[in-house]
């Protein structure tokens, strides 16, 4: 499972690098992996300080920390 989380974290990194800031819902649909796996991977990236999460109305905005 850890390997899958790491792979999806890489997918998220590349997706954000190409698309800039995105809504969490858009990220989940853009990555096309199970939502739980995307959330675990995003948590990993957030814990390591690689992404910024901001609450925006009924969703979150996600962007890479540059």
OpenMM code with the backbone's topology and positions (N, CA, C; nanometers):
from openmm import Vec3, app, unit

residues = "UNK UNK UNK UNK UNK UNK UNK UNK UNK UNK UNK UNK UNK UNK UNK UNK UNK UNK UNK UNK UNK UNK UNK UNK UNK UNK UNK UNK UNK UNK UNK UNK UNK UNK UNK UNK UNK UNK UNK UNK UNK UNK UNK UNK UNK UNK UNK UNK UNK UNK UNK UNK UNK UNK UNK UNK UNK UNK UNK UNK UNK UNK UNK UNK UNK UNK".split()
positions = [
    Vec3(0.0824, -0.1197, 0.0000),
    Vec3(0.0000, 0.0000, 0.0000),
    Vec3(0.0867, 0.1259, 0.0000),
    Vec3(0.1972, 0.1233, 0.0747),
    Vec3(0.2854, 0.2403, 0.0798),
    Vec3(0.3387, 0.2731, -0.0598),
    Vec3(0.3701, 0.1704, -0.1364),
    Vec3(0.4203, 0.1925, -0.2719),
    Vec3(0.3150, 0.2603, -0.3578),
    Vec3(0.1897, 0.2156, -0.3477),
    Vec3(0.0809, 0.2780, -0.4247),
    Vec3(0.0624, 0.4242, -0.3855),
    Vec3(0.0690, 0.4530, -0.2572),
    Vec3(0.0545, 0.5909, -0.2095),
    Vec3(0.1656, 0.6774, -0.2668),
    Vec3(0.2870, 0.6249, -0.2682),
    Vec3(0.3999, 0.6993, -0.3245),
    Vec3(0.3857, 0.7234, -0.4732),
    Vec3(0.3373, 0.6242, -0.5455),
    Vec3(0.3176, 0.6397, -0.6904),
    Vec3(0.2116, 0.7459, -0.7186),
    Vec3(0.1014, 0.7410, -0.6457),
    Vec3(-0.0052, 0.8396, -0.6655),
    Vec3(0.0416, 0.9781, -0.6212),
    Vec3(0.1245, 0.9850, -0.5178),
    Vec3(0.1817, 1.1146, -0.4777),
    Vec3(0.2616, 1.1745, -0.5934),
    Vec3(0.3356, 1.0908, -0.6643),
    Vec3(0.4080, 1.1377, -0.7828),
    Vec3(0.3137, 1.1829, -0.8923),
    Vec3(0.2051, 1.1100, -0.9115),
    Vec3(0.1040, 1.1499, -1.0107),
    Vec3(0.0448, 1.2862, -0.9742),
    Vec3(0.0167, 1.3066, -0.8454),
    Vec3(-0.0382, 1.4347, -0.7995),
    Vec3(0.0620, 1.5458, -0.8254),
    Vec3(0.1874, 1.5220, -0.7925),
    Vec3(0.2932, 1.6218, -0.8130),
    Vec3(0.2964, 1.6650, -0.9599),
    Vec3(0.2977, 1.5679, -1.0508),
    Vec3(0.3037, 1.6000, -1.1939),
    Vec3(0.1771, 1.6717, -1.2405),
    Vec3(0.0629, 1.6295, -1.1906),
    Vec3(-0.0640, 1.6926, -1.2276),
    Vec3(-0.0648, 1.8388, -1.1838),
    Vec3(-0.0240, 1.8647, -1.0608),
    Vec3(-0.0216, 2.0028, -1.0111),
    Vec3(0.0832, 2.0862, -1.0831),
    Vec3(0.1953, 2.0266, -1.1184),
    Vec3(0.2994, 2.0978, -1.1912),
    Vec3(0.2482, 2.1426, -1.3276),
    Vec3(0.1641, 2.0617, -1.3910),
    Vec3(0.1097, 2.0947, -1.5225),
    Vec3(-0.0097, 2.1884, -1.5159),
    Vec3(-0.0941, 2.1754, -1.4111),
    Vec3(-0.2204, 2.2479, -1.4056),
    Vec3(-0.2232, 2.3639, -1.3063),
    Vec3(-0.1221, 2.3779, -1.2223),
    Vec3(-0.1231, 2.4832, -1.1216),
    Vec3(-0.2234, 2.4518, -1.0118),
    Vec3(-0.2830, 2.5547, -0.9555),
    Vec3(-0.3792, 2.5350, -0.8473),
    Vec3(-0.5078, 2.4723, -0.8998),
    Vec3(-0.5546, 2.3683, -0.8304),
    Vec3(-0.6772, 2.2994, -0.8705),
    Vec3(-0.7626, 2.2733, -0.7470),
    Vec3(-0.8914, 2.2547, -0.7709),
    Vec3(-0.9813, 2.2140, -0.6636),
    Vec3(-0.9557, 2.0667, -0.6328),
    Vec3(-0.9742, 2.0291, -0.5082),
    Vec3(-0.9551, 1.8896, -0.4688),
    Vec3(-1.0427, 1.7966, -0.5522),
    Vec3(-1.1664, 1.8353, -0.5755),
    Vec3(-1.2557, 1.7511, -0.6559),
    Vec3(-1.2019, 1.7339, -0.7983),
    Vec3(-1.1440, 1.8388, -0.8549),
    Vec3(-1.0838, 1.8299, -0.9876),
    Vec3(-0.9594, 1.7439, -0.9884),
    Vec3(-0.8831, 1.7495, -0.8801),
    Vec3(-0.7638, 1.6665, -0.8684),
    Vec3(-0.8013, 1.5191, -0.8642),
    Vec3(-0.9024, 1.4858, -0.7861),
    Vec3(-0.9465, 1.3463, -0.7754),
    Vec3(-0.9919, 1.2938, -0.9118),
    Vec3(-1.0683, 1.3730, -0.9849),
    Vec3(-1.1139, 1.3266, -1.1166),
    Vec3(-1.0004, 1.3291, -1.2188),
    Vec3(-0.9069, 1.4224, -1.2055),
    Vec3(-0.7950, 1.4311, -1.2996),
    Vec3(-0.6938, 1.3198, -1.2829),
    Vec3(-0.6732, 1.2747, -1.1600),
    Vec3(-0.5784, 1.1664, -1.1331),
    Vec3(-0.6386, 1.0313, -1.1699),
    Vec3(-0.7693, 1.0182, -1.1597),
    Vec3(-0.8412, 0.8956, -1.1960),
    Vec3(-0.7927, 0.7741, -1.1163),
    Vec3(-0.7802, 0.7941, -0.9871),
    Vec3(-0.7499, 0.6873, -0.8912),
    Vec3(-0.8574, 0.6935, -0.7833),
    Vec3(-0.8720, 0.5905, -0.7012),
    Vec3(-0.9713, 0.5961, -0.5943),
    Vec3(-0.9495, 0.7171, -0.5032),
    Vec3(-1.0593, 0.7829, -0.4655),
    Vec3(-1.0520, 0.9049, -0.3843),
    Vec3(-0.9708, 0.8830, -0.2565),
    Vec3(-0.9907, 0.7715, -0.1890),
    Vec3(-0.9171, 0.7453, -0.0655),
    Vec3(-0.7662, 0.7419, -0.0894),
    Vec3(-0.7251, 0.6820, -0.1987),
    Vec3(-0.5833, 0.6742, -0.2315),
    Vec3(-0.5269, 0.8123, -0.2631),
    Vec3(-0.6032, 0.8936, -0.3343),
    Vec3(-0.5607, 1.0314, -0.3639),
    Vec3(-0.5468, 1.1103, -0.2343),
    Vec3(-0.6417, 1.0949, -0.1429),
    Vec3(-0.6361, 1.1679, -0.0163),
    Vec3(-0.5171, 1.1248, 0.0686),
    Vec3(-0.4876, 0.9949, 0.0724),
    Vec3(-0.3707, 0.9480, 0.1470),
    Vec3(-0.2418, 1.0044, 0.0869),
    Vec3(-0.2338, 1.0046, -0.0439),
    Vec3(-0.1154, 1.0559, -0.1120),
    Vec3(-0.1016, 1.2058, -0.0931),
    Vec3(-0.2119, 1.2754, -0.0968),
    Vec3(-0.2105, 1.4198, -0.0750),
    Vec3(-0.1681, 1.4516, 0.0682),
    Vec3(-0.2141, 1.3719, 0.1634),
    Vec3(-0.1713, 1.3894, 0.3021),
    Vec3(-0.0215, 1.3703, 0.3174),
    Vec3(0.0319, 1.2733, 0.2466),
    Vec3(0.1761, 1.2493, 0.2490),
    Vec3(0.2501, 1.3730, 0.1976),
    Vec3(0.2056, 1.4237, 0.0822),
    Vec3(0.2697, 1.5429, 0.0250),
    Vec3(0.2555, 1.6644, 0.1163),
    Vec3(0.1400, 1.6790, 0.1800),
    Vec3(0.1174, 1.7918, 0.2706),
    Vec3(0.2071, 1.7801, 0.3932),
    Vec3(0.2182, 1.6609, 0.4478),
    Vec3(0.3013, 1.6390, 0.5668),
    Vec3(0.4466, 1.6703, 0.5385),
    Vec3(0.4921, 1.6412, 0.4179),
    Vec3(0.6302, 1.6693, 0.3803),
    Vec3(0.6496, 1.8132, 0.3329),
    Vec3(0.5409, 1.8910, 0.3284),
    Vec3(0.5513, 2.0320, 0.2923),
    Vec3(0.5602, 2.0596, 0.1438),
    Vec3(0.5159, 1.9662, 0.0617),
    Vec3(0.5263, 1.9825, -0.0831),
    Vec3(0.4042, 2.0487, -0.1461),
    Vec3(0.2908, 2.0483, -0.0759),
    Vec3(0.1697, 2.1103, -0.1299),
    Vec3(0.1096, 2.2048, -0.0267),
    Vec3(0.0295, 2.2970, -0.0771),
    Vec3(-0.0458, 2.3905, 0.0061),
    Vec3(-0.1930, 2.3610, -0.0147),
    Vec3(-0.2655, 2.3441, 0.0947),
    Vec3(-0.4095, 2.3211, 0.0906),
    Vec3(-0.4788, 2.4423, 0.1512),
    Vec3(-0.5781, 2.4950, 0.0802),
    Vec3(-0.6550, 2.6085, 0.1289),
    Vec3(-0.8023, 2.5774, 0.1148),
    Vec3(-0.8769, 2.6007, 0.2230),
    Vec3(-1.0209, 2.5773, 0.2151),
    Vec3(-1.0845, 2.6885, 0.1330),
    Vec3(-1.1700, 2.6502, 0.0399),
    Vec3(-1.2380, 2.7448, -0.0481),
    Vec3(-1.3835, 2.7023, -0.0608),
    Vec3(-1.4704, 2.7705, 0.0090),
    Vec3(-1.6140, 2.7407, 0.0101),
    Vec3(-1.6395, 2.5944, 0.0442),
    Vec3(-1.6907, 2.5161, -0.0476),
    Vec3(-1.7259, 2.3775, -0.0172),
    Vec3(-1.6186, 2.2777, -0.0623),
    Vec3(-1.5016, 2.3265, -0.1016),
    Vec3(-1.3951, 2.2404, -0.1521),
    Vec3(-1.2622, 2.2925, -0.0984),
    Vec3(-1.1548, 2.2311, -0.1377),
    Vec3(-1.0201, 2.2766, -0.1040),
    Vec3(-0.9472, 2.3073, -0.2328),
    Vec3(-0.8563, 2.4039, -0.2279),
    Vec3(-0.7665, 2.4332, -0.3387),
    Vec3(-0.6313, 2.3729, -0.3045),
    Vec3(-0.5692, 2.3104, -0.4023),
    Vec3(-0.4414, 2.2434, -0.3827),
    Vec3(-0.3410, 2.3017, -0.4812),
    Vec3(-0.2224, 2.3332, -0.4334),
    Vec3(-0.1164, 2.3832, -0.5204),
    Vec3(0.0191, 2.3338, -0.4703),
    Vec3(0.1160, 2.3253, -0.5606),
    Vec3(0.2518, 2.2879, -0.5204),
    Vec3(0.3173, 2.4047, -0.4479),
    Vec3(0.3956, 2.3727, -0.3482),
    Vec3(0.4779, 2.4740, -0.2812),
    Vec3(0.6034, 2.4883, -0.3650),
    Vec3(0.6300, 2.6076, -0.4117),
    Vec3(0.7474, 2.6320, -0.4988),
    Vec3(0.8638, 2.6829, -0.4185),
] * unit.nanometer
topology = app.Topology()
chain = topology.addChain("A")
for resn in residues:
    res = topology.addResidue(resn, chain)
    for name in ("N", "CA", "C"):
        topology.addAtom(name, app.Element.getBySymbol(name[0]), res)
